[in-house]
Amino acid sequence: MAGMGFTPEDYDETIEVWPDNWQAWRLFRSCSTQWRVAPMGGYIGLDYVPLFRLMDEAGLSRDDWRETLDDIRILEGAALEQMHAKT
């Protein structure tokens, strides 16, 4: 996270993840090194190819796949908002 401009003070608080969101959170964290970067710099979103592979390996059904992807997109949007606020 330091490479994105964050310091330990930015994320040192404990957060609670509801059980319904645990799968999406776990997969989102697994892709934390898979951010796409614009040619002139700046994060533009996750690379979904590794995410899809992880979702397949997790054995998600197609219905769970869609719901989890929707949840990850919410996490991705919130992360991008925070990353862009730091610049």
C-alpha positions as CSV (number, residue, x, y, z in Angstrom):
1,M,0.0,0.0,0.0
2,A,3.0,2.3,0.5
3,G,3.5,2.3,-3.3
4,M,0.1,3.8,-3.6
5,G,0.9,6.7,-1.3
6,F,-0.6,5.3,1.8
7,T,1.1,5.3,5.2
8,P,0.6,2.9,8.1
9,E,-1.5,5.6,9.8
10,D,-4.0,5.4,6.9
11,Y,-4.9,1.8,7.5
12,D,-3.9,0.9,11.1
13,E,-7.5,0.7,12.4
14,T,-9.2,-2.6,12.8
15,I,-12.2,-3.1,10.5
16,E,-15.1,-5.6,10.8
17,V,-16.1,-7.5,7.7
18,W,-19.6,-9.0,7.8
19,P,-19.8,-12.7,7.0
20,D,-21.8,-12.0,3.8
21,N,-18.9,-9.9,2.5
22,W,-16.0,-12.2,3.6
23,Q,-15.6,-14.0,0.3
24,A,-15.4,-10.7,-1.7
25,W,-13.0,-9.2,0.8
26,R,-10.7,-12.2,0.8
27,L,-10.6,-12.2,-3.0
28,F,-10.1,-8.4,-3.2
29,R,-7.2,-8.6,-0.8
30,S,-5.7,-11.5,-2.9
31,C,-5.6,-9.2,-5.9
32,S,-4.0,-6.3,-4.0
33,T,-1.0,-6.4,-6.4
34,Q,-3.1,-6.6,-9.5
35,W,-3.9,-2.9,-10.1
36,R,-3.9,-1.5,-13.7
37,V,-1.9,1.7,-14.0
38,A,-2.5,4.3,-16.7
39,P,0.4,5.0,-19.1
40,M,1.0,8.4,-17.4
41,G,0.6,6.9,-13.9
42,G,-2.3,6.6,-11.6
43,Y,-4.4,3.6,-10.8
44,I,-7.4,2.9,-13.0
45,G,-8.8,-0.4,-11.6
46,L,-8.1,-4.0,-10.9
47,D,-6.9,-6.5,-13.6
48,Y,-9.8,-8.9,-13.5
49,V,-8.0,-11.8,-15.2
50,P,-6.2,-12.9,-12.0
51,L,-9.4,-12.2,-10.1
52,F,-11.4,-14.5,-12.3
53,R,-8.8,-17.2,-11.9
54,L,-9.0,-16.9,-8.1
55,M,-12.8,-17.0,-8.3
56,D,-12.7,-20.2,-10.3
57,E,-10.2,-21.7,-7.9
58,A,-12.5,-20.8,-5.0
59,G,-15.1,-23.0,-6.7
60,L,-17.8,-20.3,-6.8
61,S,-21.0,-21.1,-8.7
62,R,-22.0,-18.7,-11.5
63,D,-24.5,-17.0,-9.3
64,D,-22.0,-16.5,-6.5
65,W,-19.5,-15.4,-9.1
66,R,-21.7,-12.6,-10.3
67,E,-22.6,-11.5,-6.8
68,T,-19.0,-11.6,-5.6
69,L,-17.8,-9.6,-8.6
70,D,-20.4,-7.0,-7.9
71,D,-19.1,-6.8,-4.3
72,I,-15.5,-6.6,-5.4
73,R,-16.4,-3.7,-7.8
74,I,-17.8,-1.8,-4.9
75,L,-14.5,-2.4,-2.9
76,E,-12.5,-1.4,-6.0
77,G,-14.5,1.8,-6.4
78,A,-14.0,2.8,-2.8
79,A,-10.2,1.9,-3.0
80,L,-9.8,4.0,-6.2
81,E,-11.6,6.9,-4.5
82,Q,-9.2,6.8,-1.6
83,M,-6.1,6.4,-3.9
84,H,-7.1,9.3,-6.0
85,A,-7.8,11.5,-2.9
86,K,-4.2,10.9,-1.9
87,T,-2.8,12.4,-5.1
